[in-house]
Amino acid sequence: MATKLLREIVKIDEEKCNGCGLCIPSCAEGALQIIDGKAKLIKDQYCDGLGACLGECPQDAITVEEREAEEFNEEAVEQHLHAKEH
């Protein structure tokens, strides 16, 4: 089981999200996907918590919050991005 710690991580307000997808390309780690018409954080360990996606959301549906989450895992991100390419 992955260790959880208190850290900054993105939060998506599904009520505000209209599924436009503008946040997706700004996430270099591939942590966001459109699922069922809404942006979703697919895995805590993929989110570095820097919030590069914040400025891209025209609905202001994305914020950064401090909460208990899996630690950011750069190796897991690289594997995830590699799998997406193939």
NORQUICOR-V514614 format. One record per helix or strand. SS is the DSSP state (h for helix, s for strand). FROM is the first residue (numbers start at 1). TO is the last residue. Records with the same first field share a line. If there is no record, write none. Layout:
SS: FROM-TO / FROM-TO
//
This chain:
s: 4-12 / 32-35 / 38-41 / 62-70
h: 44-46 / 54-56 / 74-85
//
